[in-house]
Amino acid sequence: MADHNEVAYTTADGNDYPAHEQSYEDFLKLMKYTGIATVVVLVLMAIFLT
């Protein structure tokens, strides 16, 4: 079997961790605002469609 002492992503060349972290933060912001917009739409539907 192969020897797996090192974790591959720690030794890989070309990993751009700051860009990865920024993309993840942007994704979280997008999900937060999408959730808020969904709640607002549902509340407005409940008010005006009943």
Steps between C-alpha positions, in 0.01 A plus 500: 500500500605856450641697789264787592694704755446847350168663430488580128350849521773624733773413251323576172634789294270776383245498782360849548359493852414873525295475179334184628409663831364809320287283273362315801417827678327626185301175480388537861390860437307388193323227697417742782346758269318232300346368820396848608348573158308172511354582841401849382327358191313243711390764751379728220313209341335421832390862541380579148372163378270419790 
